Amino acid sequence: MMRTCTKIVAAVVLGLLGLGLASCSSTKEPSPTVTIAPMWKDYIDEALADPKLTDFERQVLSDYQITDAEYQEARDRFKQCMADQGWIVTDMPDGSYMTSGAPGTPNENQAVSLETQSQCSAGTTDWIEMIYFGMKDNPGGLTFAEQVRACFVAHNVPDGANLSDDQFDQMIRDDNFHASTPEGVLCYWDPTGAGGLTVEQAQSMDQNPRVTFTPGP
């Protein structure tokens, strides 16, 4: 199972242009003056400067907004790309998805490779998914440290209360840092609640080495 969230990974291209999926190209007009947090404007500017950006992605991002319908089309394109290669992508209620080999193909009962998923997310969900969920979960464009600090304040977690913003950021990015309260641990691993973690799940994650965890921006 793969999570579909910017913290965490991607999902499902290019062969769909003639398959009749609803296209945004006839309805969207560029309007880069839309008011969004500077962080998300920077991400979209970076995406629009990517020479590998497809016409579909450019059309979606050109007005600095991503609608639910546009995100769904990106997912549909990803899923069709996977289907073209013999993989069935099934959406799960929590926003993740499961991938299985199509019956009667060499992929049946096999595990899909990251390379295959990456090939299909390129041009479909790569940029769009990260920005779509990021703007939903963090519309103000707060940094990871700002999100954690706000969560600490809301839950009376004393860690770093007297530190400057830079010092606080350095504190929580230290691999040896562990919050002093259960609520603080949850704030560290899921500061906005978007991940839906429980305190127990966060504490379990906090006990493991952090070699694979990279906090947000």
SERO-4910 file (N, C-alpha, C, O; in steps of 0.05 Angstrom, whole numbers):
BEGIN
 pado doro    nc1    nc2    nc3   cac1   cac2   cac3    cc1    cc2    cc3    oc1    oc2    oc3
  Met    A     17    -24      0      0      0      0     18     25      0     38     26     14
  Met    A     10     44    -16     26     68    -17      9     92     -9    -14     95    -17
  Arg    A     20    109      8      6    133     16      6    153     -6     25    155    -21
  Thr    A    -16    168    -10    -17    189    -30    -17    216    -16    -38    228    -13
  Cys    A      5    226     -7      6    251      8     33    263      4     51    248     -3
  Thr    A     38    285      7     63    296      2     82    288     21    106    288     15
  Lys    A     75    281     45     96    271     61    104    245     50    126    235     53
  Ile    A     88    236     39     96    209     34     92    198      8    116    193      7
  Val    A     84    191    -11     93    182    -37     72    182    -58     51    193    -54
  Ala    A     77    172    -78     63    180   -101     47    159   -114     44    137   -102
  Ala    A     39    162   -135     18    146   -145     16    145   -175     34    130   -182
  Val    A      1    154   -200     -6    136   -221    -15    147   -246    -21    133   -265
  Val    A    -11    170   -348      9    185   -357      4    193   -384    -17    202   -393
  Leu    A     18    189   -392     20    205   -416      3    193   -438     -5    209   -456
  Gly    A     -3    167   -439    -18    155   -461    -47    161   -461    -61    150   -477
  Leu    A    -57    178   -442    -85    182   -439    -97    205   -455   -121    209   -455
  Leu    A    -80    220   -468    -90    244   -481   -112    239   -500   -129    256   -505
  Gly    A   -112    214   -512   -134    209   -531   -155    190   -521   -170    179   -536
  Leu    A   -156    185   -495   -174    165   -484   -200    177   -474   -216    162   -462
  Gly    A   -205    202   -477   -231    213   -470   -234    222   -442   -256    229   -434
  Leu    A   -212    223   -426   -215    234   -399   -220    264   -400   -209    277   -418
  Ala    A   -235    275   -382   -241    303   -382   -216    319   -380   -199    313   -363
  Ser    A   -212    338   -397   -188    354   -397   -194    382   -386   -216    392   -389
  Cys    A   -173    393   -374   -176    420   -362   -170    442   -383   -175    465   -378
  Ser    A   -159    434   -406   -147    454   -424   -167    473   -435   -160    496   -442
  Ser    A   -192    466   -436   -212    484   -448   -225    502   -427   -241    519   -435
  Thr    A   -219    498   -402   -234    513   -382   -216    531   -364   -226    550   -352
  Lys    A   -190    526   -363   -173    541   -344   -159    563   -358   -150    560   -381
  Glu    A   -157    585   -345   -142    608   -355   -121    615   -335   -126    615   -311
  Pro    A    -97    621   -345    -75    628   -326    -82    653   -309    -92    673   -320
  Ser    A    -79    651   -283    -83    674   -266    -64    673   -242    -72    667   -220
  Pro    A    -38    679   -247    -18    676   -227    -20    696   -204     -3    696   -186
  Thr    A    -41    713   -205    -44    732   -183    -61    721   -160    -66    735   -141
  Val    A    -69    696   -162    -85    684   -141    -69    685   -115    -45    681   -115
  Thr    A    -82    693    -93    -69    696    -68    -64    668    -55    -83    655    -46
  Ile    A    -39    660    -53    -32    636    -40     -7    641    -23      7    661    -27
  Ala    A     -2    623     -5     22    626     12     47    626     -5     49    612    -25
  Pro    A     67    643      2     92    644    -14    105    617    -18    115    612    -40
  Met    A    104    599      1    116    573     -2    104    558    -25    118    546    -41
  Trp    A     77    559    -27     64    544    -49     68    558    -75     69    544    -96
  Lys    A     69    584    -76     75    598   -101    103    590   -111    107    586   -134
  Asp    A    122    588    -92    149    580   -100    149    552   -111    163    547   -131
  Tyr    A    134    534    -99    133    506   -109    122    506   -137    132    492   -154
  Ile    A    100    520   -141     87    520   -167    105    534   -188    107    524   -211
  Asp    A    118    555   -180    137    568   -199    159    549   -206    168    547   -230
  Glu    A    169    533   -187    190    513   -192    179    492   -212    193    484   -230
  Ala    A    154    484   -207    143    464   -225    140    475   -254    146    461   -273
  Leu    A    130    499   -256    126    511   -282    152    516   -297    152    518   -322
  Ala    A    174    517   -282    200    521   -295    213    494   -303    234    494   -315
  Asp    A    200    472   -295    211    446   -301    207    440   -331    184    439   -341
  Pro    A    229    436   -346    226    432   -375    212    405   -382    203    402   -405
  Lys    A    210    387   -363    197    361   -367    167    362   -361    154    342   -364
  Leu    A    157    385   -352    129    388   -345    112    382   -370    118    393   -392
  Thr    A     91    366   -367     74    360   -390     53    382   -393     49    399   -376
  Asp    A     40    382   -417     20    402   -422     -3    400   -402    -14    420   -393
  Phe    A     -9    375   -394    -31    371   -374    -23    384   -348    -39    399   -336
  Glu    A      1    379   -338     10    390   -312     11    421   -314      2    434   -295
  Arg    A     21    431   -336     23    460   -339     -5    473   -338     -8    494   -326
  Gln    A    -24    460   -352    -51    472   -352    -63    472   -324    -76    491   -317
  Val    A    -59    450   -309    -70    449   -282    -57    470   -264    -71    483   -248
  Leu    A    -31    473   -266    -17    491   -247    -16    520   -256     -9    538   -240
  Ser    A    -24    526   -280    -20    553   -291    -36    574   -277    -28    598   -278
  Asp    A    -58    567   -264    -73    588   -249    -68    586   -219    -81    599   -203
  Tyr    A    -47    571   -211    -38    570   -183    -59    559   -165    -60    565   -141
  Gln    A    -76    542   -175    -96    528   -160    -99    499   -171    -94    495   -194
  Ile    A   -106    480   -153   -112    453   -163   -139    445   -152   -143    443   -127
  Thr    A   -158    441   -169   -185    434   -160   -186    404   -154   -168    389   -162
  Asp    A   -207    396   -141   -211    367   -135   -213    351   -161   -202    329   -164
  Ala    A   -227    363   -181   -230    349   -207   -203    346   -221   -198    326   -234
  Glu    A   -187    367   -219   -160    365   -232   -143    344   -219   -129    329   -232
  Tyr    A   -144    343   -192   -128    323   -179   -138    295   -186   -122    277   -191
  Gln    A   -165    292   -187   -176    266   -195   -167    258   -223   -162    234   -228
  Glu    A   -166    277   -241   -157    270   -268   -128    261   -268   -121    243   -282
  Ala    A   -112    274   -252    -84    266   -250    -82    237   -240    -67    221   -250
  Arg    A    -99    230   -219    -99    203   -209   -109    184   -231    -98    162   -234
  Asp    A   -130    192   -246   -140    174   -266   -119    169   -288   -117    146   -298
  Arg    A   -104    189   -295    -83    186   -315    -61    167   -304    -51    150   -319
  Phe    A    -54    170   -279    -35    152   -267    -45    123   -268    -31    105   -276
  Lys    A    -70    119   -260    -82     92   -259    -83     80   -287    -79     56   -290
  Gln    A    -89     96   -307    -91     86   -334    -63     77   -344    -60     57   -357
  Cys    A    -43     94   -337    -16     87   -345     -8     60   -332      4     43   -346
  Met    A    -15     57   -307     -9     31   -294    -24      8   -307    -13    -13   -311
  Ala    A    -49     13   -314    -65     -8   -327    -53    -16   -353    -54    -39   -361
  Asp    A    -42      4   -368    -30     -2   -394     -6    -20   -391      2    -33   -410
  Gln    A      6    -21   -367     29    -38   -362     22    -63   -346     39    -78   -337
  Gly    A     -5    -68   -343    -13    -93   -330    -16    -92   -300    -13   -112   -287
  Trp    A    -22    -68   -290    -25    -65   -261    -52    -53   -254    -61    -34   -268
  Ile    A    -65    -63   -234    -90    -52   -225    -86    -35   -200    -74    -45   -180
  Val    A    -94    -10   -201    -92      8   -178   -119     12   -165   -138     20   -179
  Thr    A   -121      5   -140   -146      7   -125   -144     29   -104   -127     27    -86
  Asp    A   -162     49   -105   -162     70    -85   -173     59    -59   -192     43    -58
  Met    A   -161     68    -37   -170     60    -10   -184     84      4   -178    107     -3
  Pro    A   -201     79     23   -216    101     36   -199    122     50   -207    145     52
  Asp    A   -175    114     58   -158    133     73   -141    150     54   -124    165     63
  Gly    A   -145    147     28   -130    163      9   -105    149     -2    -92    160    -21
  Ser    A    -99    126      8    -77    111     -2    -87     93    -26   -110     95    -33
  Tyr    A    -70     77    -37    -79     59    -58    -63     33    -56    -41     32    -45
  Met    A    -75     12    -68    -62    -14    -69    -58    -21    -99    -75    -15   -116
  Thr    A    -36    -34   -104    -30    -41   -132    -27    -72   -133    -13    -84   -117
  Ser    A    -39    -84   -153    -37   -113   -157    -34   -118   -186    -43   -103   -204
  Gly    A    -21   -141   -192    -18   -149   -220    -44   -158   -232    -59   -172   -220
  Ala    A    -49   -149   -256    -74   -156   -270    -75   -186   -275    -55   -198   -284
  Pro    A    -98   -199   -270   -100   -227   -275    -94   -234   -304   -102   -220   -323
  Gly    A    -81   -256   -309    -75   -265   -336    -51   -251   -348    -45   -256   -372
  Thr    A    -37   -234   -333    -13   -221   -343     11   -231   -327      8   -243   -306
  Pro    A     36   -226   -337     60   -234   -322     62   -221   -295     77   -230   -278
  Asn    A     46   -199   -291     47   -185   -266     30   -198   -244     33   -191   -220
  Glu    A     13   -217   -251     -4   -229   -231     12   -241   -208     31   -257   -212
  Asn    A      4   -234   -184     17   -244   -159     45   -233   -156     61   -244   -140
  Gln    A     52   -212   -171     79   -200   -169     76   -173   -155     54   -161   -153
  Ala    A     98   -163   -144     99   -137   -131    108   -116   -152    127   -120   -167
  Val    A     94    -94   -152    101    -72   -171    127    -59   -162    132    -56   -139
  Ser    A    143    -50   -181    168    -37   -175    164     -7   -172    145      4   -183
  Leu    A    182      5   -156    181     35   -153    187     48   -180    176     70   -185
  Glu    A    203     35   -196    209     47   -223    184     49   -240    180     70   -253
  Thr    A    167     28   -240    143     29   -255    124     51   -245    113     66   -261
  Gln    A    121     53   -219    104     74   -207    115    102   -213    100    120   -219
  Ser    A    141    105   -212    153    131   -218    149    139   -247    144    162   -253
  Gln    A    151    119   -265    146    125   -293    118    135   -298    114    152   -315
  Cys    A     99    124   -283     71    131   -287     64    157   -272     46    172   -281
  Ser    A     77    162   -250     71    187   -235     84    211   -249     74    233   -246
  Ala    A    105    206   -265    117    228   -280     97    238   -301     88    223   -318
  Gly    A     91    264   -299     73    275   -319     44    274   -310     26    285   -323
  Thr    A     38    260   -288     10    258   -279      8    269   -250     -3    291   -246
  Thr    A     17    254   -231     13    261   -203     37    274   -189     35    285   -167
  Asp    A     61    272   -202     86    280   -188     84    306   -174     84    308   -150
  Trp    A     82    328   -189     80    354   -178     52    359   -166     49    370   -144
  Ile    A     32    351   -180      4    358   -173     -4    346   -146    -16    361   -130
  Glu    A      3    322   -141     -6    309   -116      7    323    -91     -7    329    -72
  Met    A     33    328    -93     47    340    -70     35    368    -64     30    375    -41
  Ile    A     31    384    -85     21    411    -82     -8    410    -73    -17    426    -56
  Tyr    A    -24    393    -85    -53    391    -78    -57    385    -49    -71    400    -35
  Phe    A    -44    364    -39    -47    358    -10    -33    377      8    -43    383     30
  Gly    A    -11    388     -1      3    408     15    -13    432     19    -14    443     42
  Met    A    -27    442     -1    -43    466      2    -68    461     18    -79    479     31
  Lys    A    -78    436     17   -101    429     34    -93    427     63   -107    437     81
  Asp    A    -71    413     69    -63    408     96    -49    432    109    -50    435    134
  Asn    A    -36    448     93    -20    470    104    -24    495     86     -5    504     73
  Pro    A    -48    506     84    -54    528     66    -37    553     72    -31    568     54
  Gly    A    -29    556     97    -13    579    104     16    577     97     32    596    100
  Gly    A     24    553     87     52    549     79     72    551    102     94    560     98
  Leu    A     63    541    125     82    541    148    104    521    144     99    500    132
  Thr    A    127    526    154    149    507    153    143    485    173    125    487    190
  Phe    A    158    463    171    154    441    189    158    450    218    142    444    236
  Ala    A    179    466    223    184    476    250    161    494    260    154    492    283
  Glu    A    150    510    243    128    528    251    103    511    258     89    518    276
  Gln    A     99    490    242     76    473    248     79    459    275     61    457    291
  Val    A    103    448    280    108    434    305    106    453    329     95    447    349
  Arg    A    118    477    325    117    497    347     88    504    354     81    506    377
  Ala    A     72    509    334     44    516    339     30    493    353     13    498    370
  Cys    A     36    469    345     24    445    358     33    443    387     17    437    405
  Phe    A     59    448    392     69    448    419     55    468    437     46    462    459
  Val    A     51    492    426     37    513    441      9    505    447     -1    508    470
  Ala    A     -5    494    427    -33    486    431    -36    464    451    -58    461    463
  His    A    -16    447    455    -18    424    473      0    427    497      6    408    511
  Asn    A      9    452    502     25    458    527     50    441    529     57    432    551
  Val    A     63    436    506     89    421    507    111    442    511    114    461    496
  Pro    A    127    439    533    146    459    540    171    460    523    187    479    525
  Asp    A    177    439    508    202    437    494    208    461    476    192    467    458
  Gly    A    231    474    480    239    496    463    223    521    465    225    538    448
  Ala    A    208    524    487    191    547    489    206    574    489    195    594    479
  Asn    A    230    574    499    245    599    500    266    602    478    282    621    478
  Leu    A    265    584    459    284    585    437    275    604    414    251    608    411
  Ser    A    294    614    399    287    630    375    276    610    355    278    586    358
  Asp    A    265    621    333    254    604    312    276    586    300    272    562    296
  Asp    A    300    598    295    321    583    284    331    561    303    337    539    295
  Gln    A    333    568    328    341    548    348    321    526    351    328    502    354
  Phe    A    296    533    350    275    512    352    276    493    328    274    469    332
  Asp    A    280    505    305    282    488    280    306    469    283    304    445    277
  Gln    A    328    479    293    352    462    296    347    441    317    356    418    313
  Met    A    332    447    338    327    428    359    311    404    348    319    381    353
  Ile    A    289    409    334    272    387    326    284    372    302    275    349    297
  Arg    A    303    383    288    315    369    266    339    352    275    350    337    259
  Asp    A    346    354    300    367    337    311    355    309    314    334    305    326
  Asp    A    369    289    303    359    261    304    356    251    332    342    232    337
  Asn    A    370    264    351    369    255    379    346    268    395    343    263    418
  Phe    A    332    286    381    310    300    395    286    282    398    277    269    379
  His    A    275    281    422    250    267    428    233    285    446    243    293    467
  Ala    A    209    290    438    192    308    454    187    296    482    188    272    486
  Ser    A    183    314    501    182    306    529    154    296    538    152    285    560
  Thr    A    134    300    521    107    290    529     96    274    506    104    278    483
  Pro    A     76    257    511     64    241    490     51    260    468     53    254    444
  Glu    A     39    282    477     27    300    458     48    313    441     44    318    417
  Gly    A     72    318    453     94    329    437    104    310    416    111    318    394
  Val    A    105    285    423    113    264    404     94    264    380    103    263    357
  Leu    A     68    266    386     49    266    364     52    292    347     49    291    323
  Cys    A     57    314    361     61    339    346     85    337    327     84    347    305
  Tyr    A    106    323    336    130    320    319    124    304    294    132    311    272
  Trp    A    109    282    297    104    264    275     80    272    258     78    264    235
  Asp    A     62    286    269     37    294    255     27    321    265      6    323    277
  Pro    A     42    342    259     36    368    272      9    380    264     -2    395    280
  Thr    A     -1    374    241    -27    385    233    -50    366    237    -73    373    234
  Gly    A    -43    341    243    -64    320    245    -72    309    218    -89    291    217
  Ala    A    -59    318    197    -67    308    170    -61    279    166    -74    265    150
  Gly    A    -41    269    181    -33    241    178    -52    222    193    -51    198    188
  Gly    A    -68    233    211    -87    216    225    -74    197    245    -86    177    252
  Leu    A    -50    203    254    -36    186    273    -48    188    301    -59    209    309
  Thr    A    -47    167    316    -54    167    344    -28    172    360     -6    170    350
  Val    A    -31    179    386     -8    182    403      8    156    403     33    157    402
  Glu    A     -5    134    405      9    108    407     25    103    381     48     93    383
  Gln    A     13    109    358     28    105    333     52    123    332     74    115    323
  Ala    A     49    148    340     71    167    339     93    158    358    117    160    351
  Gln    A     86    149    381    106    139    400    121    115    389    146    113    393
  Ser    A    107     98    375    120     75    363    140     83    342    162     73    340
  Met    A    132    103    325    150    113    305    174    127    317    196    126    306
  Asp    A    169    140    340    191    156    352    213    138    364    235    147    369
  Gln    A    206    112    368    225     94    379    244     82    358    264     70    365
  Asn    A    237     86    333    254     75    311    275     96    302    270    120    305
  Pro    A    297     86    291    317    105    280    304    122    258    286    113    244
  Arg    A    313    147    256    301    166    237    316    168    211    316    189    198
  Val    A    329    147    203    345    149    179    329    153    154    339    162    134
  Thr    A    303    146    155    286    148    131    266    171    133    250    175    115
  Phe    A    267    186    156    247    207    160    259    234    154    279    241    166
  Thr    A    248    248    136    256    275    130    233    294    135    213    293    121
  Pro    A    235    311    155    213    330    161    207    348    137    224    350    118
  Gly    A    184    360    137    176    377    115    193    402    114    211    406    130
  Pro    A    186    420     95    202    445     91    201    463    115    214    484    115
***
